[in-house]
Amino acid sequence: MDGKRRPARQYWRHVVGWPLLLLGIAGLALPFLQGILFILVALTVLAPEVPAVRRLAAALRRRYPAAFEKAAEIKQDLKRRFGLP
């Protein structure tokens, strides 16, 4: 069962992560979007699947731990809303 679940999880990480990253980049220029927050959430979603993002996220997590704590809270809230473990 876990073998079938893994590709689905990878798929959804990419489907959710990349648009969040694009929203974050757009949010850097738009005053009504929290660009940095979207980027950090996207990095936490994509990090398990993309090695370059994993390295970047690790470096940013060391430099900005409070922002990553906030992103983790948002991630947990989304998981709770959609009934994910």
Gaussian input, Z-matrix of N, CA and C with variables (Angstrom, degrees):
# hf/3-21g

backbone

0 1
 N
 C     1     B1
 C     2     B2     1     A1
 N     3     B3     2     A2     1     D1
 C     4     B4     3     A3     2     D2
 C     5     B5     4     A4     3     D3
 N     6     B6     5     A5     4     D4
 C     7     B7     6     A6     5     D5
 C     8     B8     7     A7     6     D6
 N     9     B9     8     A8     7     D7
 C    10    B10     9     A9     8     D8
 C    11    B11    10    A10     9     D9
 N    12    B12    11    A11    10    D10
 C    13    B13    12    A12    11    D11
 C    14    B14    13    A13    12    D12
 N    15    B15    14    A14    13    D13
 C    16    B16    15    A15    14    D14
 C    17    B17    16    A16    15    D15
 N    18    B18    17    A17    16    D16
 C    19    B19    18    A18    17    D17
 C    20    B20    19    A19    18    D18
 N    21    B21    20    A20    19    D19
 C    22    B22    21    A21    20    D20
 C    23    B23    22    A22    21    D21
 N    24    B24    23    A23    22    D22
 C    25    B25    24    A24    23    D23
 C    26    B26    25    A25    24    D24
 N    27    B27    26    A26    25    D25
 C    28    B28    27    A27    26    D26
 C    29    B29    28    A28    27    D27
 N    30    B30    29    A29    28    D28
 C    31    B31    30    A30    29    D29
 C    32    B32    31    A31    30    D30
 N    33    B33    32    A32    31    D31
 C    34    B34    33    A33    32    D32
 C    35    B35    34    A34    33    D33
 N    36    B36    35    A35    34    D34
 C    37    B37    36    A36    35    D35
 C    38    B38    37    A37    36    D36
 N    39    B39    38    A38    37    D37
 C    40    B40    39    A39    38    D38
 C    41    B41    40    A40    39    D39
 N    42    B42    41    A41    40    D40
 C    43    B43    42    A42    41    D41
 C    44    B44    43    A43    42    D42
 N    45    B45    44    A44    43    D43
 C    46    B46    45    A45    44    D44
 C    47    B47    46    A46    45    D45
 N    48    B48    47    A47    46    D46
 C    49    B49    48    A48    47    D47
 C    50    B50    49    A49    48    D48
 N    51    B51    50    A50    49    D49
 C    52    B52    51    A51    50    D50
 C    53    B53    52    A52    51    D51
 N    54    B54    53    A53    52    D52
 C    55    B55    54    A54    53    D53
 C    56    B56    55    A55    54    D54
 N    57    B57    56    A56    55    D55
 C    58    B58    57    A57    56    D56
 C    59    B59    58    A58    57    D57
 N    60    B60    59    A59    58    D58
 C    61    B61    60    A60    59    D59
 C    62    B62    61    A61    60    D60
 N    63    B63    62    A62    61    D61
 C    64    B64    63    A63    62    D62
 C    65    B65    64    A64    63    D63
 N    66    B66    65    A65    64    D64
 C    67    B67    66    A66    65    D65
 C    68    B68    67    A67    66    D66
 N    69    B69    68    A68    67    D67
 C    70    B70    69    A69    68    D68
 C    71    B71    70    A70    69    D69
 N    72    B72    71    A71    70    D70
 C    73    B73    72    A72    71    D71
 C    74    B74    73    A73    72    D72
 N    75    B75    74    A74    73    D73
 C    76    B76    75    A75    74    D74
 C    77    B77    76    A76    75    D75
 N    78    B78    77    A77    76    D76
 C    79    B79    78    A78    77    D77
 C    80    B80    79    A79    78    D78
 N    81    B81    80    A80    79    D79
 C    82    B82    81    A81    80    D80
 C    83    B83    82    A82    81    D81
 N    84    B84    83    A83    82    D82
 C    85    B85    84    A84    83    D83
 C    86    B86    85    A85    84    D84
 N    87    B87    86    A86    85    D85
 C    88    B88    87    A87    86    D86
 C    89    B89    88    A88    87    D87
 N    90    B90    89    A89    88    D88
 C    91    B91    90    A90    89    D89
 C    92    B92    91    A91    90    D90
 N    93    B93    92    A92    91    D91
 C    94    B94    93    A93    92    D92
 C    95    B95    94    A94    93    D93
 N    96    B96    95    A95    94    D94
 C    97    B97    96    A96    95    D95
 C    98    B98    97    A97    96    D96
 N    99    B99    98    A98    97    D97
 C   100   B100    99    A99    98    D98
 C   101   B101   100   A100    99    D99
 N   102   B102   101   A101   100   D100
 C   103   B103   102   A102   101   D101
 C   104   B104   103   A103   102   D102
 N   105   B105   104   A104   103   D103
 C   106   B106   105   A105   104   D104
 C   107   B107   106   A106   105   D105
 N   108   B108   107   A107   106   D106
 C   109   B109   108   A108   107   D107
 C   110   B110   109   A109   108   D108
 N   111   B111   110   A110   109   D109
 C   112   B112   111   A111   110   D110
 C   113   B113   112   A112   111   D111
 N   114   B114   113   A113   112   D112
 C   115   B115   114   A114   113   D113
 C   116   B116   115   A115   114   D114
 N   117   B117   116   A116   115   D115
 C   118   B118   117   A117   116   D116
 C   119   B119   118   A118   117   D117
 N   120   B120   119   A119   118   D118
 C   121   B121   120   A120   119   D119
 C   122   B122   121   A121   120   D120
 N   123   B123   122   A122   121   D121
 C   124   B124   123   A123   122   D122
 C   125   B125   124   A124   123   D123
 N   126   B126   125   A125   124   D124
 C   127   B127   126   A126   125   D125
 C   128   B128   127   A127   126   D126
 N   129   B129   128   A128   127   D127
 C   130   B130   129   A129   128   D128
 C   131   B131   130   A130   129   D129
 N   132   B132   131   A131   130   D130
 C   133   B133   132   A132   131   D131
 C   134   B134   133   A133   132   D132
 N   135   B135   134   A134   133   D133
 C   136   B136   135   A135   134   D134
 C   137   B137   136   A136   135   D135
 N   138   B138   137   A137   136   D136
 C   139   B139   138   A138   137   D137
 C   140   B140   139   A139   138   D138
 N   141   B141   140   A140   139   D139
 C   142   B142   141   A141   140   D140
 C   143   B143   142   A142   141   D141
 N   144   B144   143   A143   142   D142
 C   145   B145   144   A144   143   D143
 C   146   B146   145   A145   144   D144
 N   147   B147   146   A146   145   D145
 C   148   B148   147   A147   146   D146
 C   149   B149   148   A148   147   D147
 N   150   B150   149   A149   148   D148
 C   151   B151   150   A150   149   D149
 C   152   B152   151   A151   150   D150
 N   153   B153   152   A152   151   D151
 C   154   B154   153   A153   152   D152
 C   155   B155   154   A154   153   D153
 N   156   B156   155   A155   154   D154
 C   157   B157   156   A156   155   D155
 C   158   B158   157   A157   156   D156
 N   159   B159   158   A158   157   D157
 C   160   B160   159   A159   158   D158
 C   161   B161   160   A160   159   D159
 N   162   B162   161   A161   160   D160
 C   163   B163   162   A162   161   D161
 C   164   B164   163   A163   162   D162
 N   165   B165   164   A164   163   D163
 C   166   B166   165   A165   164   D164
 C   167   B167   166   A166   165   D165
 N   168   B168   167   A167   166   D166
 C   169   B169   168   A168   167   D167
 C   170   B170   169   A169   168   D168
 N   171   B171   170   A170   169   D169
 C   172   B172   171   A171   170   D170
 C   173   B173   172   A172   171   D171
 N   174   B174   173   A173   172   D172
 C   175   B175   174   A174   173   D173
 C   176   B176   175   A175   174   D174
 N   177   B177   176   A176   175   D175
 C   178   B178   177   A177   176   D176
 C   179   B179   178   A178   177   D177
 N   180   B180   179   A179   178   D178
 C   181   B181   180   A180   179   D179
 C   182   B182   181   A181   180   D180
 N   183   B183   182   A182   181   D181
 C   184   B184   183   A183   182   D182
 C   185   B185   184   A184   183   D183
 N   186   B186   185   A185   184   D184
 C   187   B187   186   A186   185   D185
 C   188   B188   187   A187   186   D186
 N   189   B189   188   A188   187   D187
 C   190   B190   189   A189   188   D188
 C   191   B191   190   A190   189   D189
 N   192   B192   191   A191   190   D190
 C   193   B193   192   A192   191   D191
 C   194   B194   193   A193   192   D192
 N   195   B195   194   A194   193   D193
 C   196   B196   195   A195   194   D194
 C   197   B197   196   A196   195   D195
 N   198   B198   197   A197   196   D196
 C   199   B199   198   A198   197   D197
 C   200   B200   199   A199   198   D198
 N   201   B201   200   A200   199   D199
 C   202   B202   201   A201   200   D200
 C   203   B203   202   A202   201   D201
 N   204   B204   203   A203   202   D202
 C   205   B205   204   A204   203   D203
 C   206   B206   205   A205   204   D204
 N   207   B207   206   A206   205   D205
 C   208   B208   207   A207   206   D206
 C   209   B209   208   A208   207   D207
 N   210   B210   209   A209   208   D208
 C   211   B211   210   A210   209   D209
 C   212   B212   211   A211   210   D210
 N   213   B213   212   A212   211   D211
 C   214   B214   213   A213   212   D212
 C   215   B215   214   A214   213   D213
 N   216   B216   215   A215   214   D214
 C   217   B217   216   A216   215   D215
 C   218   B218   217   A217   216   D216
 N   219   B219   218   A218   217   D217
 C   220   B220   219   A219   218   D218
 C   221   B221   220   A220   219   D219
 N   222   B222   221   A221   220   D220
 C   223   B223   222   A222   221   D221
 C   224   B224   223   A223   222   D222
 N   225   B225   224   A224   223   D223
 C   226   B226   225   A225   224   D224
 C   227   B227   226   A226   225   D225
 N   228   B228   227   A227   226   D226
 C   229   B229   228   A228   227   D227
 C   230   B230   229   A229   228   D228
 N   231   B231   230   A230   229   D229
 C   232   B232   231   A231   230   D230
 C   233   B233   232   A232   231   D231
 N   234   B234   233   A233   232   D232
 C   235   B235   234   A234   233   D233
 C   236   B236   235   A235   234   D234
 N   237   B237   236   A236   235   D235
 C   238   B238   237   A237   236   D236
 C   239   B239   238   A238   237   D237
 N   240   B240   239   A239   238   D238
 C   241   B241   240   A240   239   D239
 C   242   B242   241   A241   240   D240
 N   243   B243   242   A242   241   D241
 C   244   B244   243   A243   242   D242
 C   245   B245   244   A244   243   D243
 N   246   B246   245   A245   244   D244
 C   247   B247   246   A246   245   D245
 C   248   B248   247   A247   246   D246
 N   249   B249   248   A248   247   D247
 C   250   B250   249   A249   248   D248
 C   251   B251   250   A250   249   D249
 N   252   B252   251   A251   250   D250
 C   253   B253   252   A252   251   D251
 C   254   B254   253   A253   252   D252

   B1=1.4387
   B2=1.5230
   B3=1.3221
   B4=1.4538
   B5=1.5291
   B6=1.3397
   B7=1.4562
   B8=1.5179
   B9=1.3308
   B10=1.4610
   B11=1.5236
   B12=1.3098
   B13=1.4542
   B14=1.5307
   B15=1.3103
   B16=1.4654
   B17=1.5278
   B18=1.3550
   B19=1.4713
   B20=1.5283
   B21=1.3160
   B22=1.4674
   B23=1.5220
   B24=1.3108
   B25=1.4612
   B26=1.5339
   B27=1.3301
   B28=1.4639
   B29=1.5232
   B30=1.3182
   B31=1.4590
   B32=1.5204
   B33=1.3189
   B34=1.4667
   B35=1.5205
   B36=1.3145
   B37=1.4673
   B38=1.5290
   B39=1.3259
   B40=1.4624
   B41=1.5270
   B42=1.3185
   B43=1.4594
   B44=1.5271
   B45=1.3157
   B46=1.4602
   B47=1.5331
   B48=1.3197
   B49=1.4628
   B50=1.5133
   B51=1.3173
   B52=1.4641
   B53=1.5283
   B54=1.3398
   B55=1.4785
   B56=1.5314
   B57=1.3369
   B58=1.4595
   B59=1.5251
   B60=1.3134
   B61=1.4648
   B62=1.5291
   B63=1.3263
   B64=1.4636
   B65=1.5266
   B66=1.3240
   B67=1.4668
   B68=1.5246
   B69=1.3126
   B70=1.4596
   B71=1.5067
   B72=1.3231
   B73=1.4661
   B74=1.5278
   B75=1.3367
   B76=1.4736
   B77=1.5238
   B78=1.3174
   B79=1.4585
   B80=1.5167
   B81=1.3131
   B82=1.4651
   B83=1.5251
   B84=1.3374
   B85=1.4606
   B86=1.5296
   B87=1.3312
   B88=1.4645
   B89=1.5238
   B90=1.3161
   B91=1.4616
   B92=1.5337
   B93=1.3217
   B94=1.4589
   B95=1.5204
   B96=1.3182
   B97=1.4623
   B98=1.5220
   B99=1.3094
   B100=1.4657
   B101=1.5260
   B102=1.3184
   B103=1.4568
   B104=1.5145
   B105=1.3155
   B106=1.4707
   B107=1.5222
   B108=1.3067
   B109=1.4580
   B110=1.5292
   B111=1.3336
   B112=1.4595
   B113=1.5222
   B114=1.3147
   B115=1.4597
   B116=1.5258
   B117=1.3120
   B118=1.4629
   B119=1.5326
   B120=1.3177
   B121=1.4644
   B122=1.5233
   B123=1.3297
   B124=1.4657
   B125=1.5257
   B126=1.3245
   B127=1.4639
   B128=1.5185
   B129=1.3273
   B130=1.4664
   B131=1.5212
   B132=1.3195
   B133=1.4688
   B134=1.5268
   B135=1.3249
   B136=1.4613
   B137=1.5268
   B138=1.3062
   B139=1.4720
   B140=1.5328
   B141=1.3323
   B142=1.4697
   B143=1.5256
   B144=1.3178
   B145=1.4623
   B146=1.5242
   B147=1.3321
   B148=1.4573
   B149=1.5357
   B150=1.3420
   B151=1.4747
   B152=1.5288
   B153=1.3186
   B154=1.4661
   B155=1.5235
   B156=1.3234
   B157=1.4624
   B158=1.5237
   B159=1.3306
   B160=1.4706
   B161=1.5251
   B162=1.3321
   B163=1.4683
   B164=1.5270
   B165=1.3266
   B166=1.4605
   B167=1.5241
   B168=1.3256
   B169=1.4677
   B170=1.5281
   B171=1.3217
   B172=1.4643
   B173=1.5308
   B174=1.3220
   B175=1.4774
   B176=1.5277
   B177=1.3316
   B178=1.4606
   B179=1.5269
   B180=1.3308
   B181=1.4731
   B182=1.5278
   B183=1.3230
   B184=1.4662
   B185=1.5252
   B186=1.3233
   B187=1.4576
   B188=1.5312
   B189=1.3408
   B190=1.4693
   B191=1.5319
   B192=1.3072
   B193=1.4757
   B194=1.5302
   B195=1.3201
   B196=1.4674
   B197=1.5300
   B198=1.3105
   B199=1.4654
   B200=1.5212
   B201=1.3228
   B202=1.4578
   B203=1.5233
   B204=1.3128
   B205=1.4637
   B206=1.5230
   B207=1.3147
   B208=1.4671
   B209=1.5298
   B210=1.3209
   B211=1.4622
   B212=1.5296
   B213=1.3286
   B214=1.4597
   B215=1.5282
   B216=1.3341
   B217=1.4649
   B218=1.5253
   B219=1.3109
   B220=1.4655
   B221=1.5273
   B222=1.3191
   B223=1.4640
   B224=1.5241
   B225=1.3223
   B226=1.4636
   B227=1.5257
   B228=1.3171
   B229=1.4582
   B230=1.5247
   B231=1.3265
   B232=1.4600
   B233=1.5194
   B234=1.3185
   B235=1.4649
   B236=1.5318
   B237=1.3219
   B238=1.4547
   B239=1.5391
   B240=1.3196
   B241=1.4650
   B242=1.5141
   B243=1.3271
   B244=1.4530
   B245=1.5207
   B246=1.3199
   B247=1.4616
   B248=1.5068
   B249=1.3170
   B250=1.4662
   B251=1.5214
   B252=1.3335
   B253=1.4883
   B254=1.5090
   A1=111.11
   A2=117.03
   A3=120.01
   A4=111.24
   A5=117.00
   A6=120.59
   A7=112.37
   A8=117.26
   A9=121.02
   A10=111.04
   A11=116.66
   A12=120.70
   A13=111.62
   A14=117.11
   A15=121.62
   A16=112.44
   A17=120.08
   A18=118.22
   A19=112.63
   A20=117.92
   A21=120.20
   A22=110.22
   A23=117.20
   A24=120.76
   A25=110.08
   A26=116.67
   A27=119.80
   A28=110.22
   A29=115.86
   A30=120.94
   A31=110.74
   A32=117.14
   A33=120.13
   A34=112.27
   A35=117.37
   A36=118.91
   A37=110.57
   A38=116.37
   A39=120.02
   A40=111.22
   A41=117.72
   A42=121.68
   A43=111.31
   A44=117.15
   A45=121.06
   A46=111.24
   A47=117.10
   A48=121.42
   A49=115.12
   A50=117.83
   A51=119.81
   A52=112.96
   A53=119.70
   A54=117.81
   A55=113.18
   A56=116.77
   A57=118.91
   A58=110.97
   A59=115.84
   A60=119.74
   A61=110.36
   A62=117.31
   A63=120.46
   A64=111.33
   A65=116.93
   A66=120.16
   A67=110.64
   A68=116.44
   A69=120.41
   A70=112.38
   A71=116.10
   A72=119.71
   A73=109.56
   A74=116.14
   A75=119.17
   A76=110.15
   A77=116.32
   A78=121.10
   A79=113.60
   A80=116.94
   A81=119.31
   A82=110.88
   A83=116.96
   A84=120.77
   A85=112.53
   A86=116.95
   A87=120.56
   A88=110.24
   A89=117.62
   A90=119.69
   A91=114.64
   A92=119.09
   A93=120.22
   A94=113.63
   A95=119.16
   A96=122.55
   A97=110.10
   A98=116.31
   A99=122.00
   A100=108.46
   A101=117.01
   A102=121.74
   A103=114.01
   A104=117.14
   A105=120.46
   A106=110.71
   A107=117.30
   A108=120.57
   A109=110.98
   A110=117.51
   A111=120.38
   A112=111.28
   A113=116.49
   A114=120.16
   A115=110.40
   A116=117.68
   A117=120.34
   A118=111.72
   A119=117.15
   A120=119.70
   A121=109.71
   A122=116.54
   A123=120.14
   A124=110.99
   A125=116.85
   A126=119.41
   A127=111.72
   A128=117.12
   A129=118.61
   A130=111.30
   A131=117.88
   A132=120.96
   A133=110.22
   A134=117.41
   A135=121.67
   A136=114.24
   A137=118.41
   A138=121.55
   A139=114.39
   A140=120.33
   A141=117.82
   A142=114.01
   A143=118.70
   A144=121.48
   A145=114.32
   A146=118.68
   A147=122.01
   A148=108.46
   A149=117.35
   A150=119.86
   A151=114.42
   A152=118.59
   A153=120.40
   A154=110.61
   A155=116.70
   A156=120.96
   A157=109.98
   A158=116.72
   A159=121.23
   A160=110.60
   A161=116.62
   A162=120.27
   A163=111.13
   A164=116.66
   A165=120.81
   A166=110.71
   A167=116.72
   A168=120.77
   A169=110.74
   A170=117.41
   A171=120.35
   A172=110.81
   A173=116.21
   A174=119.67
   A175=110.91
   A176=116.85
   A177=120.13
   A178=111.75
   A179=116.46
   A180=120.14
   A181=110.77
   A182=116.84
   A183=119.76
   A184=111.15
   A185=116.45
   A186=119.82
   A187=113.28
   A188=117.01
   A189=121.77
   A190=111.44
   A191=119.04
   A192=120.06
   A193=113.43
   A194=119.39
   A195=121.03
   A196=111.25
   A197=117.11
   A198=120.04
   A199=110.84
   A200=117.39
   A201=119.97
   A202=111.50
   A203=117.77
   A204=119.68
   A205=110.33
   A206=116.95
   A207=121.24
   A208=110.39
   A209=117.28
   A210=120.96
   A211=110.93
   A212=117.75
   A213=121.14
   A214=111.23
   A215=116.73
   A216=120.21
   A217=110.77
   A218=116.94
   A219=120.99
   A220=110.03
   A221=116.33
   A222=121.00
   A223=110.63
   A224=117.51
   A225=121.05
   A226=111.37
   A227=117.28
   A228=121.24
   A229=110.62
   A230=116.88
   A231=120.38
   A232=111.73
   A233=116.96
   A234=120.10
   A235=110.66
   A236=116.35
   A237=120.99
   A238=110.22
   A239=116.56
   A240=120.17
   A241=112.71
   A242=116.73
   A243=120.31
   A244=112.84
   A245=117.17
   A246=121.68
   A247=114.98
   A248=116.72
   A249=120.84
   A250=109.62
   A251=115.79
   A252=118.47
   A253=113.64
   D1=-38.76
   D2=-178.71
   D3=-66.57
   D4=-30.05
   D5=178.38
   D6=-63.26
   D7=-36.73
   D8=178.33
   D9=-78.60
   D10=-30.48
   D11=-177.32
   D12=-73.59
   D13=-32.98
   D14=-177.17
   D15=-61.03
   D16=-50.32
   D17=178.41
   D18=-62.49
   D19=-34.97
   D20=177.84
   D21=-65.23
   D22=-40.45
   D23=178.87
   D24=-65.54
   D25=-41.46
   D26=177.78
   D27=-61.10
   D28=-44.41
   D29=179.42
   D30=-58.34
   D31=-49.48
   D32=-177.19
   D33=-68.47
   D34=-32.09
   D35=175.76
   D36=-61.62
   D37=-41.42
   D38=178.89
   D39=-71.66
   D40=-40.94
   D41=-179.51
   D42=-63.34
   D43=-36.61
   D44=-179.64
   D45=-87.16
   D46=-41.57
   D47=-172.39
   D48=-67.90
   D49=-48.27
   D50=-176.39
   D51=-65.07
   D52=-44.40
   D53=175.17
   D54=-61.72
   D55=-36.73
   D56=176.49
   D57=-62.41
   D58=-39.08
   D59=178.22
   D60=-64.26
   D61=-42.74
   D62=177.71
   D63=-64.12
   D64=-40.71
   D65=175.93
   D66=-61.73
   D67=-39.68
   D68=178.62
   D69=-63.55
   D70=-42.22
   D71=178.66
   D72=-64.75
   D73=-42.80
   D74=177.10
   D75=-64.31
   D76=-36.06
   D77=-178.96
   D78=-66.16
   D79=-20.27
   D80=176.42
   D81=-66.81
   D82=-28.66
   D83=-178.92
   D84=-99.16
   D85=-23.64
   D86=-177.40
   D87=-95.64
   D88=133.13
   D89=-175.01
   D90=-73.20
   D91=-17.54
   D92=-175.34
   D93=-97.26
   D94=-2.24
   D95=176.22
   D96=-108.75
   D97=141.81
   D98=175.17
   D99=-85.13
   D100=83.22
   D101=-173.49
   D102=-57.85
   D103=-49.10
   D104=-177.99
   D105=-61.76
   D106=-41.30
   D107=-178.67
   D108=-64.75
   D109=-43.15
   D110=176.98
   D111=-62.23
   D112=-40.21
   D113=179.32
   D114=-64.36
   D115=-43.17
   D116=-179.47
   D117=-66.24
   D118=-39.77
   D119=176.87
   D120=-64.15
   D121=-42.83
   D122=178.72
   D123=-61.62
   D124=-40.90
   D125=179.22
   D126=-64.55
   D127=-38.53
   D128=179.12
   D129=-69.69
   D130=-30.24
   D131=178.51
   D132=-75.37
   D133=-42.40
   D134=-175.18
   D135=-82.99
   D136=-21.78
   D137=-173.00
   D138=-54.44
   D139=-41.03
   D140=-179.89
   D141=-65.73
   D142=-20.30
   D143=-174.27
   D144=-104.71
   D145=-25.21
   D146=-173.74
   D147=-119.49
   D148=111.10
   D149=-176.04
   D150=-57.25
   D151=-40.51
   D152=-179.63
   D153=-64.53
   D154=-38.99
   D155=177.95
   D156=-68.24
   D157=-36.04
   D158=178.21
   D159=-60.69
   D160=-45.03
   D161=179.54
   D162=-66.33
   D163=-42.63
   D164=178.85
   D165=-63.75
   D166=-43.07
   D167=179.96
   D168=-63.40
   D169=-39.22
   D170=179.31
   D171=-64.03
   D172=-41.88
   D173=178.98
   D174=-66.21
   D175=-42.76
   D176=179.53
   D177=-68.69
   D178=-35.53
   D179=179.54
   D180=-63.48
   D181=-37.24
   D182=177.16
   D183=-68.01
   D184=-35.37
   D185=-176.49
   D186=-82.41
   D187=-35.85
   D188=-176.16
   D189=-128.50
   D190=68.70
   D191=-175.18
   D192=-64.47
   D193=-34.44
   D194=-178.22
   D195=-65.50
   D196=-38.80
   D197=179.06
   D198=-65.56
   D199=-37.93
   D200=179.23
   D201=-72.04
   D202=-30.70
   D203=174.48
   D204=-63.91
   D205=-41.78
   D206=177.60
   D207=-64.33
   D208=-42.24
   D209=178.16
   D210=-63.65
   D211=-37.98
   D212=177.75
   D213=-65.41
   D214=-36.94
   D215=176.26
   D216=-63.05
   D217=-42.47
   D218=179.01
   D219=-64.84
   D220=-41.34
   D221=179.10
   D222=-61.88
   D223=-44.48
   D224=178.27
   D225=-64.25
   D226=-38.21
   D227=177.83
   D228=-63.28
   D229=-42.77
   D230=177.21
   D231=-63.93
   D232=-42.14
   D233=177.32
   D234=-60.58
   D235=-42.65
   D236=-179.19
   D237=-64.58
   D238=-41.66
   D239=-179.66
   D240=-64.34
   D241=-37.99
   D242=-176.77
   D243=-96.53
   D244=7.10
   D245=174.92
   D246=68.12
   D247=33.33
   D248=178.80
   D249=-94.26
   D250=151.97
   D251=178.87
   D252=-71.65

